[in-house]
Amino acid sequence: MRLGKLRQEQFPRDERFEMSKIALGNESLVGSLTPSNKKSYKLTNRIQEGKIPLYSVVFNSIDARFFNCFVSAGGNGINLYNCLEDGGISSLHSYTDEDKEESFYTVSWACGVEGNPFVAAGGVKGIIRVLNVNDKIIHKTLVGHGDSVNEIKTHHMKPQLVLSTSKDESVRLWNVETGICILIFAGTAGHRYEVVSVDFHPHDEHRFVSCGMDTTIKIWSMKEFWTYVDKSFTWKDDPSKFPTKFVQFPVFTTSVHTNYVDCNRWFGDFILSKSVENEILLWEPQLIDNSPGEGTSDVLLRYPIPNCNLWFIKFSCDLSLNYLSIGNQKGKIYVWDLKSCPPVLVTVLSHSLSKSVIRQTAMSTNGKYIHLLSHQCIGNFTIL
């Protein structure tokens, strides 16, 4: 059943949508590809990181001390940078994994219980390295996945917790402080092909969403198993002896796409998701009380992205969820206003040096910077 209007109380901020109502039974609203040009960016830096393809770049959005810091990953290397006030970029630290065959696909910022900044990275080997940024040493090595790690995401309220998705069809919850695998989400009603993306709910600490190559998107709850999370912080024995719990049933499963789903993010209680169909969808999961796993999905808004039908192209948002940015296979970046309805395209960024596929973008917490990954290069666009 379509909503008479988007329930604005579910959106992340007060200045939520410049819209009123979507009539009952109407089709989802599609954004125009005519840019409003309400914001302008210029290319201020370009970093060449050797000859190894880069797959992940992300700003630190969990620790205000390091909001201007970002990290990239590709091959067996991890590189940390700082954005300077004049638009420049300074290198902070580089890490090269001891395994030359490693290829990192994903990286995420995390934090120790004493406030030490961590970076967690995983890839083709299925092993997650947790790097202590201050001490420049490996804090923990997380072993458990049976195949490559596709994405790592950090809990907003407990940044010692990270989720990892894998080609082994599972999602795992880890405590990076103690190195413990707490929960494994897989099995009877889990994903049936590799899991590609995951995201913690911004307000409900027990909930997250996952998606994968089986075309499904699943919402999981950890509330029933939160005692295992608490126990992971006080466990004194060997991490391998921790009573890791298998969770086999999500609270919701849907297929709003007809092909691989390679990126999903919460937007309040709504979900943004992308497949290989040249668009991003904003939709509402409607769960049925007392019927775990069942429900309906209502697609509300569509954000067209031309030339974006390759898989493993991921979008990013600023911390306040005002804007979304995504690259395409022609080297362009589309920036959408998330608070407008119908969707408004803010700008399309391009440069003569950017002609190949942009696998991932990273928006800074305040939206001032947009970083892009294009093969071996990081490009930095700065708002004017």
MARKOL-501282 format. One record per residue: x, y, z of N, C-alpha, C in turn; residue in three letters. Coordinates in steps of 0.02 Angstrom, whole numbers, padded with zeros to 5 digits, always signed. Atoms other than C-alpha are relative to their C-alpha. Last residue first. Layout:
MARKOL-501282
XYZXYZXYZala/...
END
This chain:
MARKOL-501282
-00020-00070+00009+01663+01331-00209-00037+00045+00048leu/+00055-00045+00014+01645+01151-00149+00025+00072-00004ile/+00014-00044-00058+01802+01047-00162-00055+00049-00019thr/+00039-00059+00019+01826+00899-00281-00018+00038+00063phe/+00031-00037-00055+01967+00779-00239-00036+00061-00028asn/+00012-00070+00018+02019+00644-00363-00036+00034+00057gly/+00050-00032-00042+02098+00482-00305-00006+00072-00023ile/-00001-00071-00021+02187+00384-00439-00054+00017+00049cys/-00054-00009-00048+02237+00203-00476+00001+00071+00031gln/-00058+00043+00009+02072+00153-00558+00053+00014+00053his/+00000+00017+00071+01955+00301-00531+00065-00038-00015ser/-00049+00051+00017+01909+00325-00350-00007-00017-00073leu/+00020+00052+00046+01819+00486-00308+00059-00048-00010leu/-00056+00038+00027+01829+00607-00164-00027-00055-00045his/+00021+00064+00030+01694+00736-00132+00062-00032-00029ile/-00044+00037+00045+01736+00877-00012-00036-00062-00028tyr/-00045-00047+00034+01629+01010+00071+00043-00035-00053lys/+00014-00005+00071+01485+00892+00110+00047+00046-00039gly/+00037-00061+00014+01497+00924+00296-00016+00011-00073asn/+00057-00004-00046+01545+00746+00344-00042+00062-00013thr/-00020-00018-00067+01655+00727+00190-00062+00012+00043ser/+00016-00069-00018+01581+00637+00041+00023+00014+00071met/+00004-00011-00072+01665+00480-00022-00014+00073+00011ala/-00012-00069-00022+01642+00414-00199-00001+00002+00076thr/+00027-00023-00064+01661+00238-00264+00014+00074+00009gln/+00029+00053-00040+01694+00137-00420-00033+00025+00064arg/-00010-00023-00069+01722+00281-00540-00037-00049+00045ile/+00051+00013-00050+01738+00202-00713+00020+00025+00069val/+00013+00070-00015+01858+00284-00834-00049-00008+00057ser/+00037+00030+00056+01862+00456-00916-00018-00073+00014lys/+00042+00053-00027+01923+00569-00775-00045-00027-00056ser/-00042+00055-00023+02071+00673-00833-00040-00059+00026leu/-00032+00031+00058+01961+00788-00938+00044-00059+00020ser/-00066-00028+00012+01854+00822-00786+00033-00038-00057his/-00041+00035+00049+01674+00793-00738+00066+00035-00007ser/-00071-00017-00001+01552+00837-00601+00037-00041-00052leu/-00037+00056+00029+01364+00836-00629+00072+00021-00006val/-00051-00014+00050+01268+00954-00516+00027-00066-00027thr/-00036-00061-00018+01126+00969-00391+00049+00018-00054val/-00070+00011+00015+01005+00842-00468+00038+00065+00012leu/-00035-00055+00035+00839+00871-00382+00073-00019-00009val/-00072-00006-00007+00726+00726-00330+00030+00055-00044pro/-00038+00053+00033+00539+00762-00330+00076+00011+00006pro/+00047+00046+00029+00549+00793-00185-00047+00038-00047cys/+00047-00027+00048+00702+00878-00115-00044-00056-00028ser/+00054-00032-00037+00798+00835+00044-00053+00031-00047lys/+00043+00050-00031+00913+00707-00037-00059+00031+00037leu/+00026-00030-00061+00990+00833-00158-00049-00050+00030asp/+00072-00008-00008+01084+00729-00288-00017+00031+00068trp/+00014-00021-00069+01265+00740-00345-00074+00017+00006val/+00066-00030-00006+01310+00643-00503-00013+00015+00074tyr/+00029+00006-00066+01495+00608-00534-00066+00038+00001ile/+00037-00057-00025+01565+00575-00708-00028-00015+00070lys/-00043-00046-00038+01704+00456-00761-00035+00062+00026gly/-00028-00050+00046+01608+00368-00900+00043+00052+00036lys/-00054+00031+00038+01575+00211-00796+00031+00046-00052gln/+00025+00046+00051+01477+00308-00666+00059-00027-00042asn/-00034-00003+00064+01510+00399-00503-00032-00047-00050gly/-00016+00065+00029+01393+00428-00357+00034+00010-00068ile/-00043-00003+00059+01356+00570-00238+00016-00070-00024ser/-00025+00065+00022+01214+00592-00114+00043+00010-00061leu/-00019+00012+00070+01170+00751-00022+00026-00071-00009tyr/+00027-00052+00043+01084+00810+00137+00011-00016-00074asn/+00043+00027+00051+01111+00651+00235-00037+00055-00039leu/+00068-00022-00014+01182+00742+00386-00051-00025-00051ser/+00021+00025-00066+01345+00642+00378-00073+00018+00015leu/-00030-00037-00055+01369+00669+00191-00032-00023+00066asp/+00039-00058-00024+01315+00530+00075+00041+00038+00051cys/-00015-00023-00068+01403+00397-00029-00043+00061+00016ser/+00012-00071-00014+01367+00293-00184+00018+00016+00072phe/+00035-00016-00062+01442+00127-00238-00007+00075+00011lys/-00006-00073+00000+01490+00055-00406-00043+00024+00058ile/-00051-00026-00046+01518-00131-00377+00017+00073-00016phe/+00007+00013-00071+01413-00187-00527+00061+00024+00038trp/-00050+00047-00024+01414-00102-00695-00011-00013+00074leu/+00027+00068-00003+01252-00024-00757+00054-00053+00012asn/-00018+00027-00065+01295+00156-00716-00028-00071+00007cys/-00063+00038+00009+01297+00242-00884+00025-00028+00066asn/-00017+00027+00066+01161+00367-00833+00067-00037+00000pro/-00072-00006+00007+01115+00382-00648+00019-00030-00068ile/-00033+00028+00059+00929+00414-00621+00075+00013+00000pro/-00054-00046+00019+00871+00448-00442+00037-00030-00059tyr/-00051+00030+00043+00703+00364-00410+00050+00053-00022arg/-00038-00046+00043+00586+00408-00267+00052-00039-00040leu/+00026-00068-00002+00448+00318-00172+00034+00046-00051leu/-00050-00044+00031+00470+00130-00192-00030+00069-00009val/+00033-00052+00038+00355+00043-00067+00053+00047-00028asp/-00045-00057+00012+00415-00121+00004-00032+00048-00049ser/+00001-00027+00068+00304-00253+00082+00049+00057-00005thr/+00015-00071+00006+00315-00365+00234-00001+00021-00073gly/+00051-00019+00050+00370-00535+00294-00010+00075+00000glu/-00022+00014+00068+00531-00591+00378-00048+00022-00053gly/-00070-00013+00017+00456-00598+00551+00017-00022-00071pro/-00014+00042+00058+00265-00599+00554+00072+00012-00023ser/+00009+00070-00017+00212-00535+00726+00009-00048-00060asn/-00007+00020-00071+00196-00359+00658-00015-00074+00009asp/+00064+00024-00027+00213-00344+00469+00012-00024+00071ile/-00002+00064-00034+00361-00239+00410-00070-00017+00027leu/+00060+00003-00043+00340-00100+00284-00004-00069+00031gln/+00018+00069-00020+00509-00061+00208-00059+00002+00048pro/+00019+00012-00070+00505+00112+00129-00014-00074+00012glu/+00060+00039-00012+00596+00153-00032-00011-00011+00075trp/+00016-00014-00070+00723+00270-00106-00067-00034+00013leu/+00069-00003-00024+00792+00196-00267-00002+00021+00073leu/+00002+00014-00072+00957+00230-00355-00072+00008+00022ile/+00038-00043-00045+00963+00219-00544+00010-00022+00072glu/-00006-00072+00016+01057+00151-00694-00044+00045+00043asn/+00056-00022+00041+00994-00028-00673-00001+00075-00014glu/-00036-00015+00062+01148-00114-00603-00050+00024-00052val/-00017+00061+00036+01077-00110-00426+00040+00019-00062ser/-00021-00004+00070+01066+00031-00301+00015-00070-00027lys/-00034+00059+00026+00981+00056-00134+00012+00007-00074ser/-00026-00015+00066+00924+00199-00023+00037-00062-00024leu/-00062+00030+00024+00821+00141+00126+00014+00024-00071ile/+00003+00019+00070+00689+00226+00233+00068-00027-00023phe/+00026+00069+00001+00686+00229+00422-00011-00025-00071asp/+00051+00004-00052+00800+00382+00423-00022-00073+00005gly/+00017-00072+00003+00894+00363+00260-00058+00009+00047phe/+00059-00026-00034+00980+00194+00280-00007+00075-00013trp/-00012-00046-00057+01108+00144+00150-00067+00019+00030arg/+00060-00022-00036+01118+00006+00019+00019+00041+00061asn/-00008-00055-00049+01247-00034-00115-00067+00015+00032cys/-00069-00008-00023+01281-00182-00231+00011+00057+00049asp/+00004-00061-00040+01109-00254-00269+00068+00010+00033val/-00045-00008-00057+01125-00381-00411-00013+00067+00036tyr/-00067+00022+00014+00972-00386-00525+00042+00008+00063asn/+00004+00063+00036+00784-00368-00521+00068-00029-00015thr/-00039-00001+00061+00778-00232-00387-00006-00069-00033his/+00024-00059+00036+00646-00203-00252+00038+00009-00066val/-00037-00008+00062+00674-00380-00190-00030+00059-00038ser/+00036-00025+00058+00621-00394-00008+00046-00002-00061thr/-00035+00015+00063+00667-00477+00156-00042+00026-00058thr/+00032-00024+00061+00621-00422+00333+00043-00018-00060phe/+00068-00022-00016+00653-00475+00512-00037+00023-00062val/+00008-00073-00001+00804-00578+00460-00072+00018+00019pro/+00062-00028+00024+00815-00763+00510-00001+00077+00005phe/+00019+00026+00065+00973-00868+00525-00062+00034-00030gln/+00067-00029+00009+01068-00786+00667-00022-00016-00070val/+00026-00003+00068+01218-00892+00718-00071+00028+00002phe/+00069+00020+00012+01294-00851+00889-00018+00007-00075lys/+00029-00037+00055+01480-00847+00928-00069-00028-00018thr/+00060+00037+00025+01515-00930+01095-00037+00040-00054pro/+00061-00038-00013+01691-00855+01114-00060-00037-00030phe/+00043+00039-00044+01826-00989+01110-00065+00037+00018lys/+00026+00056+00038+01915-00915+00958-00047-00043+00042ser/+00057-00020+00041+01932-00751+01053-00031-00058-00038pro/-00019-00006+00071+02045-00838+01182-00061+00018-00041asp/-00030+00060+00028+01980-00806+01358+00020+00013-00073asp/-00071+00003-00017+01952-00638+01441+00036-00059-00031lys/-00027+00068+00010+01781-00590+01370+00076-00001+00011trp/-00028+00022-00064+01725-00422+01444+00032-00070-00005thr/-00044-00052-00029+01689-00325+01285+00035-00023+00064phe/-00061-00005+00040+01621-00476+01190+00048+00052+00027ser/-00049+00050-00023+01497-00511+01331+00066+00007-00038lys/-00027-00021-00065+01403-00350+01295+00056-00047+00023asp/-00040-00061+00012+01384-00398+01112+00032+00023+00064val/-00063+00023+00030+01328-00574+01159+00046+00059-00014tyr/-00042+00024-00057+01197-00498+01276+00067-00026-00026thr/-00045-00054-00022+01134-00403+01122+00042-00020+00060trp/-00066+00028-00010+01065-00563+01044+00050+00050+00029phe/+00007+00062-00038+00878-00527+01048+00068-00029+00021glu/+00025-00015-00067+00911-00348+00994-00003-00062+00044lys/-00047+00030-00048+01021-00395+00847-00026+00005+00072met/+00002-00028-00068+00888-00365+00714+00049-00038+00045ser/-00015+00046-00055+00913-00394+00528-00005+00037+00066trp/-00008-00038-00063+00840-00307+00376+00007-00051+00056ile/+00025+00028-00063+00866-00397+00211+00014+00047+00058lys/-00021-00045-00053+00885-00337+00031-00033-00024+00064ile/+00040-00016-00059+00874-00470-00104+00032+00053+00044thr/+00050-00053+00014+00943-00476-00281-00040+00021+00061thr/+00061+00040+00007+01043-00638-00244-00061+00045-00013asp/+00007+00021+00069+01198-00533-00281-00058-00047-00010met/-00050+00041+00034+01187-00444-00116-00019-00019-00071gly/+00024+00015+00068+01101-00333+00010+00054-00040-00036cys/-00050+00030+00043+01111-00298+00196-00030-00015-00068ser/+00026+00023+00064+01017-00187+00319+00057-00028-00042val/-00040-00017+00059+01053-00158+00503-00033-00029-00062phe/+00025+00018+00067+00960-00152+00669+00050+00019-00054arg/+00005+00072+00008+01007-00158+00853-00013-00022-00072his/-00066+00031-00005+01072+00019+00874-00001-00075-00013glu/+00013+00063-00034+00910+00094+00809+00065-00040+00002asp/+00028-00015-00066+00954+00275+00767-00014-00064+00041his/-00029-00059-00033+01065+00276+00612-00024+00012+00071pro/+00053-00050-00007+01026+00095+00561+00027+00060+00039his/+00035-00004-00065+01188+00004+00524-00054+00054-00003phe/+00002-00066-00033+01231-00023+00340-00038-00005+00066asp/+00033+00002-00065+01281-00172+00233+00001+00069+00031val/+00002-00064-00036+01339-00206+00056-00040-00007+00064ser/-00043-00052+00028+01395-00350-00056+00002+00063+00044val/+00028-00061-00030+01332-00514+00014+00047+00057-00016val/-00044-00042-00041+01378-00660-00099-00034+00064+00022glu/-00057-00015+00043+01238-00775-00151+00042+00050+00040tyr/-00014+00060+00039+01093-00856-00060+00055+00011-00051arg/-00014-00011+00071+01075-00727+00078+00020-00064-00034his/-00052-00049+00016+01000-00782+00243+00009+00008-00075gly/+00033-00056+00035+00834-00868+00277+00050+00055-00018ala/+00065+00018+00028+00905-01040+00325-00032+00056-00041thr/+00035+00062-00011+01087-00992+00350-00068-00003-00033gly/-00002+00044+00058+01179-00830+00376-00042-00061+00015ala/+00067-00004+00030+01202-00687+00499+00002-00039-00066phe/-00005+00016+00071+01354-00728+00606-00071-00003-00027ile/+00059+00029+00032+01366-00646+00777+00015-00013-00073leu/+00056+00005-00047+01506-00600+00898-00059-00038-00029ile/+00057+00005+00045+01669-00628+00804-00061-00015+00043cys/+00049+00054-00006+01794-00571+00935-00052+00005-00056ile/-00012+00048+00054+01951-00469+00900-00050-00057-00003gly/-00019+00064-00028+01943-00382+01069+00014-00053-00053thr/-00042-00010-00059+01940-00200+01014+00027-00067+00025glu/-00069-00011+00022+01879-00241+00839+00047+00013+00059val/-00025-00050-00048+01719-00320+00907+00074+00010-00016asn/-00064+00006-00036+01648-00408+00755+00008+00054+00053trp/-00009-00055-00047+01476-00437+00678+00061-00014+00041leu/-00027+00013-00067+01477-00552+00527+00005+00064+00039arg/-00019-00063-00031+01371-00552+00369+00024-00017+00070val/+00015-00019-00069+01366-00712+00269+00016+00073+00014ser/+00072-00007-00011+01352-00775+00090-00019+00019+00071glu/+00021+00064-00030+01535-00833+00079-00073+00000+00021asp/+00018+00045+00054+01564-00688-00042-00023-00068+00027lys/-00047+00044+00033+01568-00581+00113-00030-00039-00058ser/+00037+00042+00046+01494-00440+00212+00049-00040-00042thr/-00034+00015+00061+01575-00366+00367-00044-00045-00043ser/+00030+00053+00039+01493-00277+00512+00041-00011-00062leu/+00004-00006+00072+01594-00175+00635-00036-00060-00029val/+00036+00053+00035+01581-00144+00822+00001+00014-00075leu/-00042+00059-00005+01710-00041+00917-00031-00059-00038gln/-00047+00006+00056+01622+00114+00850+00053-00054+00009pro/-00052+00042-00031+01475+00087+00968+00053-00013-00053lys/+00002-00014-00072+01351+00226+00925+00051-00041+00039met/-00003-00072-00014+01380+00237+00737+00006+00015+00074his/+00058-00020-00039+01423+00053+00713+00007+00073+00020his/-00009-00011-00072+01558+00033+00581-00064+00024+00033thr/+00032-00060-00026+01537-00040+00407+00004+00002+00075lys/-00003-00005-00073+01646-00163+00311-00034+00066+00020ile/+00011-00066-00032+01613-00215+00132+00005-00006+00075glu/+00022-00051+00047+01657-00352+00007-00010+00069+00031asn/+00040-00049-00036+01760-00475+00109-00016+00057-00047val/-00019-00071+00000+01825-00622+00005-00050+00043+00039ser/-00014-00027+00067+01791-00803+00054+00011+00075+00007asp/-00025+00052+00042+01771-00916+00205+00015+00022-00071gly/+00034+00005+00065+01755-00775+00329+00032-00054-00043his/+00063+00037-00007+01825-00812+00501-00036-00009-00065gly/+00003+00058+00045+01988-00722+00536-00065-00037+00012val/+00064+00034-00009+02000-00548+00611-00007-00054-00053leu/+00014+00032+00064+02179-00485+00629-00062-00043+00010thr/+00030+00067+00001+02197-00365+00774-00004-00023-00073lys/+00029+00012-00066+02294-00208+00821-00029-00070+00005his/+00061+00040+00005+02407-00201+00669-00024-00016+00071ile/-00011+00072-00004+02531-00061+00700-00067-00036-00009ile/-00021+00024+00066+02542+00124+00659+00019-00074+00001lys/-00060+00039-00011+02532+00172+00844+00029-00028-00065asp/-00049-00037-00040+02409+00313+00813+00067-00037+00006asn/-00026-00057+00038+02316+00229+00670+00054+00037+00038val/+00000-00054-00049+02293+00061+00755+00035+00059-00032asn/-00060-00040-00008+02258-00049+00603-00010+00053+00053leu/+00020-00059-00039+02126-00186+00605+00064+00038+00018val/-00054-00030-00039+02159-00311+00465-00026+00062+00036arg/+00008-00071-00015+02010-00413+00406+00058+00023+00044ile/-00028-00018-00065+02044-00580+00321-00009+00076+00010ile/+00050+00015-00052+01935-00646+00179+00023+00016+00070gly/-00022+00055-00044+02086-00655+00063-00050-00018+00054lys/+00004+00064+00035+02003-00551-00075+00019-00059+00045val/+00002+00008+00072+01968-00401+00033+00000-00072-00021gly/+00004+00070+00021+01966-00328+00206-00007-00005-00075gly/+00000+00011+00072+02010-00166+00295-00003-00074-00015ala/+00010+00071+00015+01978-00099+00470-00007-00009-00075ala/+00023+00010+00068+02051+00070+00520-00005-00075-00012val/-00017+00061+00035+02067+00114+00703-00024+00005-00072phe/+00030+00010+00066+02071+00278+00798+00026-00064-00033pro/-00049+00006+00054+02117+00259+00981-00034-00010-00067asn/+00000-00055+00047+01978+00323+01093+00051-00003-00055gly/-00036-00056-00029+02007+00213+01245+00006+00059-00048glu/+00037-00022-00059+01871+00089+01192+00035+00059+00034val/-00009+00042-00059+01951+00077+01020-00037+00029+00060gly/-00029-00034-00058+01879+00166+00868+00006-00049+00058cys/+00029+00026-00062+01828+00120+00691+00036+00035+00058ala/-00028-00025-00062+01857+00189+00516-00036-00033+00059trp/+00045-00039-00042+01809+00079+00369+00037+00025+00062ser/-00034-00028-00059+01897-00003+00222-00050+00042+00039val/+00040-00044-00043+01839-00110+00076+00041+00022+00060thr/+00059-00026+00034+01903-00208-00073-00036+00053+00040tyr/+00052-00027-00043+02080-00241-00013-00056+00029-00041phe/+00028-00056+00037+02182-00352-00130-00059+00026+00041ser/+00060-00033-00026+02298-00473-00040-00022+00057-00047glu/+00058+00020+00040+02420-00572-00147-00065+00031+00025glu/-00001-00036+00064+02570-00478-00078-00059-00018-00045lys/+00020+00046+00053+02528-00540+00097-00005+00038-00066asp/-00054+00048+00011+02628-00434+00219-00015-00050-00055glu/+00010+00065-00031+02503-00294+00201+00056-00048-00018asp/-00004+00051+00051+02569-00122+00158-00006-00068+00033thr/-00010+00068-00025+02517+00022+00271+00000-00048-00060tyr/+00013+00052+00049+02535+00206+00228+00015-00068+00032ser/-00031+00066-00012+02521+00351+00348-00018-00047-00056his/-00011+00013-00071+02472+00534+00358+00038-00065+00012leu/-00002+00072-00015+02483+00601+00180+00016-00010+00074ser/-00064+00024-00027+02432+00783+00162-00005-00074+00016ser/+00004+00065-00033+02294+00847+00048+00069-00020+00024ile/-00052+00050+00011+02270+01026-00010-00013-00064+00038gly/+00020+00046+00053+02108+01123-00016+00052-00052-00016gly/-00010-00034+00064+02176+01272+00082-00018-00045-00059asp/+00047-00056+00009+02099+01206+00243+00007+00033-00068glu/-00022-00063-00029+02193+01040+00230-00049+00056-00017leu/+00019-00057+00043+02115+00870+00199+00017+00065+00036cys/+00034-00054-00035+02211+00734+00292-00015+00055-00050asn/-00013-00069+00021+02263+00567+00217-00038+00049+00045tyr/+00039-00048-00039+02278+00382+00261+00022+00071-00018leu/-00031-00066-00004+02335+00248+00138-00046+00049+00036asn/+00048-00046-00031+02301+00061+00146+00035+00066+00009ile/-00018-00062-00035+02395-00058+00031-00059+00039+00027gly/-00014+00018-00070+02382-00240-00023+00020+00061+00041asn/-00058+00044-00002+02294-00196-00186+00012-00022+00072gly/-00004+00033+00065+02173-00056-00149+00064-00041-00003gly/-00025+00068-00001+02120+00046+00002-00002-00030-00071ala/+00013+00036+00062+02091+00230+00036+00030-00070+00005ser/-00043+00057+00012+02075+00324+00200-00020-00033-00066val/+00030+00053+00040+02005+00494+00244+00052-00054-00013phe/-00045+00055+00021+02039+00626+00375-00038-00051-00042cys/-00033-00018+00063+01945+00791+00387+00048-00054-00025asn/+00049-00006+00054+01821+00724+00516+00033+00017-00067phe/-00031+00020+00063+01966+00667+00626-00048+00004-00059phe/-00070-00022+00001+01933+00744+00796+00031-00011-00069arg/-00004-00070+00021+01745+00729+00764+00072+00025-00003ala/-00041-00035-00050+01758+00539+00774+00013+00071-00023asp/+00019+00023-00066+01628+00429+00686+00038+00036+00055ile/+00062-00033-00021+01625+00508+00513-00022-00020+00070ser/+00016+00018-00069+01803+00470+00459-00061+00040+00022asn/-00016-00049-00052+01801+00490+00271-00015-00029+00069phe/+00051-00020-00049+01798+00339+00156+00027+00051+00048val/-00023-00063-00030+01886+00273+00000-00056+00023+00047val/+00037-00029-00056+01872+00097-00070+00033+00064+00024ser/+00069+00021-00005+01915+00000-00228-00039+00036+00055tyr/+00026-00018-00066+02082+00064-00291-00075-00016+00002leu/+00068-00028-00004+02163-00023-00440-00022+00013+00072pro/+00048+00049-00026+02352-00050-00421-00070+00032+00002ile/+00034+00029+00058+02470+00052-00530-00051-00053+00020lys/-00030+00057+00034+02541+00170-00400-00041-00024-00059gly/-00023+00050-00048+02428+00282-00296+00026-00061-00038glu/-00014+00063+00036+02409+00438-00404+00030-00049+00050gln/-00053+00041-00029+02329+00580-00307+00006-00065-00039ile/+00002+00066+00032+02228+00718-00392+00060-00040+00025arg/-00058+00045-00008+02187+00880-00305-00012-00066-00037asn/-00055-00034-00033+02077+01034-00319+00062-00044+00009thr/-00053+00049-00015+01943+00980-00442+00060+00037+00028leu/-00055+00000+00047+01804+01109-00429+00051-00052+00021lys/-00062+00029-00024+01633+01100-00350+00054+00008-00053tyr/-00053+00011+00050+01476+01203-00375+00062-00027+00035ser/-00066+00002-00030+01312+01200-00279+00051-00014-00055lys/+00005-00037-00063+01138+01252-00332+00064-00002+00040lys/-00062-00038-00012+01184+01196-00508-00005+00043+00062asn/+00020-00065-00027+01002+01141-00534+00059+00046+00009ser/-00029-00023-00063+01060+01002-00648-00027+00067+00022pro/-00022-00070+00011+00939+00936-00780+00027+00028+00065thr/-00072-00001+00010+00935+00746-00755+00025+00069-00021leu/-00021-00025+00065+00760+00757-00681+00076+00002-00004ser/-00036-00064+00003+00715+00648-00533+00019+00019-00071gly/-00065+00006+00032+00584+00511-00545+00032+00068-00005val/-00022-00061+00034+00435+00504-00427+00071-00007-00025leu/-00055-00035-00033+00365+00333-00383+00022+00059-00043ser/-00065+00030+00011+00198+00289-00462+00053+00040+00037glu/-00043-00028+00051+00039+00353-00383+00064-00040-00009asn/+00002+00039+00062-00079+00240-00286+00043+00028-00055gly/+00008+00072-00008-00115+00363-00146-00004-00034-00068leu/+00069+00025-00002-00054+00536-00190-00002-00075+00003ala/+00002+00046+00055+00124+00584-00145-00069-00033+00003ile/+00032+00065-00001+00113+00736-00036+00014-00040-00063lys/+00059+00008-00042+00202+00893+00020-00025-00071-00001ser/+00055+00034+00035+00376+00923-00042-00059-00005+00047met/+00036-00056+00030+00536+01017+00001-00057-00029-00041glu/+00018+00004+00070+00589+00872+00110-00036+00064-00021phe/-00003+00066+00032+00682+00854+00272-00015+00002-00074arg/+00011-00026+00067+00733+01021+00348-00001-00059-00049glu/+00061-00038+00003+00706+00946+00521-00015+00028-00069asp/-00008-00068-00025+00835+00809+00502-00065+00038-00008arg/-00052-00012-00049+00849+00621+00481+00003+00069+00031pro/-00061-00021+00033+00684+00577+00400+00048+00031+00049phe/-00048+00054+00006+00555+00473+00490+00065+00022-00032gln/-00033+00010-00064+00457+00623+00555+00052-00055-00005glu/-00060-00041-00007+00424+00668+00374+00036-00010+00066gln/+00004-00021-00069+00305+00525+00343+00063+00037+00019arg/-00059+00023-00036+00307+00524+00155-00005+00025+00071leu/-00056-00046+00003+00130+00555+00098+00059-00031+00035lys/+00031-00062+00024-00026+00455+00060+00051+00055-00003gly/+00014-00051-00050+00086+00303+00079-00036+00060-00031leu/-00042-00060+00005+00071+00168-00052-00020+00051+00053arg/+00042-00060+00000+00000+00000+00000+00044+00062+00000met/
END
